[in-house]
């Protein structure tokens, strides 16, 4: 076993796929960040709100006021440097840190896509993505190489396999497969899409989309890995992601996934892509190639291999953590995030907070719009950790106003996948006495239905 | 064969992807719910007729105040009061449609922010110089300001009339009252004219499913109105739901005293009628939220949400009917009944805002951002 591993880790392959991945990743990130900026979302999501929902343990990460723009500028600039491969190591560290910081500022905006970006940029920290077709390689030819270790490119493939596979496994539940939920809610509302609008009203279409979506996620990584089905798989990748882009407001993500899937192809395809890029930017690729044609990757850093192995194993295990929590995952969301549960359920809620003076019994309700923007209120209303954090914020706020013997209660209702709304949080529990932790939240009321499956 | 199909599919997808940002009218729908018919029913049978009726009342209000200020007597004052009540009732039928021109003008707030600011009104009258388009004057105009001027200046009608006759500042009082009435009327006319001159077509043709589509926007406006203006404004805030103590002075039409229940009932009925697509001043019903929910339920086979909401409207209505005609009296004598009414109103907030909007896949957040 150890000899097999040893020989595997010494194998090298052409660096072109890694270079293409680096270029596209950098460009996509740059475009995404600029788009985010131009949409006015920095202001709306990070500057205007008075209060931000933090991840447990990361409360110290907060938006930086107007300097948040600087943070985004640094992030976008480093993405561009990654794309051209200039001062790559510094650039990717800057990118990883600034991007991850941005994502940790407010969990209201949590998206699996953003988590994916953080994961990939973490991998890229340890990969020699600048050894070929980069400004670094041109400036320091002694460090350039035409080949890189196999495992470097394979680690990206493994990451993508994990994303698809776990997204597929998550769909193996009774709501998705047997009730075609939540697509039965989402698709009919797309009535105004040309040609498809009417089809979206048909029940069989909802089932067709549900089942083919699950099948797609479960099989596509393997179809991409297997050479004979690779082109077919890539066309399916394009169709799938373009279709999701048409149907749902998911921004840049489909395009990121499409270009990421290129990493599965042989180097010959990547050389063609690089040749194409070279033509546009008048780069003499042939000359660069001949100089380093026989150069293998020299630097051997054991630590990179270890870190990446540990990271990928952790990725494989982490999504299963929900199994240690009692209750329905979709309802409690304990272990829901960071697990590639993408577009999996439709959930909406309503949370009315009550502030009580424990001594006099005097009480009043809180108008959430005094403290939260509508996006925050929406996300807060069906996620228990948000509700708890907000309750504590309210407690602090009213304590600072001189209120005493404070108790905060919430009356909340949540509707999940088209079921009639049900009471969500125990209205008799003083949330100020509850602390955030990784333990099960006993004050979430029981979900009075059963969703079977993973 | 497979390759060919895939290729065609691919081309098709790309065409969709490229065209998806432009809002396109739906193809002829045979089996799908006709959103345009719903928008037409809303515009032609409910919204425009409601504004037309309210506009007439607004004109009556102006002529009544003019007659009163030209000849201030107890009789002409009482005439103003009657038209003020009629206009106020008619307003309850348009307040929920804060869309288009109404939204741009901040219509609901300009016409009906209460409690009104009596000291602000007095200082503006003393000053004789005011501009009602300034946000700072928002609580010194509209129906609540008129309420103060025709009901709240003194306890007897004779004393009130004296403000417009013997008072040293009588002319300023007259001018102020006229300006308030004219502003209500002008604002209403502006909104109505906009509906009649183009906006109606814009509205009914904007069948897009996006957040800027008419169905999405009006659904959000409607739910917002029900939650904030009806549930909180008319009942919750005065009953002290959002404060340590009840706030009876925040009741709608506070100075008139005995019409707060009537206004709440009118508003409740108007919201229910709109939910059910009932024609203004008629009995026939067209496409509505309720029929849309019924259609969606044929796909989903879930609970009949539309019926649940209608039932809850009924329960709420009988609760309101059990209250004192003057909510201030109700709050001071037995606030628990007021709170019970609030709870019934609240049940429909959940059904409308959580269940209905989820069923229709309408996003309640006004901040746009990417989804997963």
Interface residues (C-beta under 8 A of the other chain):
Chain A: X39 X41 X44 X45 X109 X111 X112 X113 X184 X185 X186 X188 X189 X190 X191 X192 X193 X194 X195 X196 X197 X198 X201 X202 X203 X206 X232 X235 X236 X238 X239 X242 X243 X245 X246 X248 X249 X250 X251 X252 X253 X342 X343 X346 X348 X349 X350 X352 X357 X362 X363 X364 X365 X366 X367 X373 X374 X375 X377 X378 X413 X414 X415 X418 X419 X420 X421
Chain B: X6 X9 X10 X12 X13 X14 X16 X17 X19 X20 X23 X24 X25 X26 X27 X29 X30 X31 X32 X33 X35 X207 X208 X209 X213 X232 X236 X240 X241 X242 X243 X244 X245 X296 X299 X300 X302 X303 X305 X308 X346 X349 X350 X351 X353 X354 X355 X357 X358 X359 X360 X361 X362 X363 X364 X365 X366 X367 X368 X369 X370 X371 X372
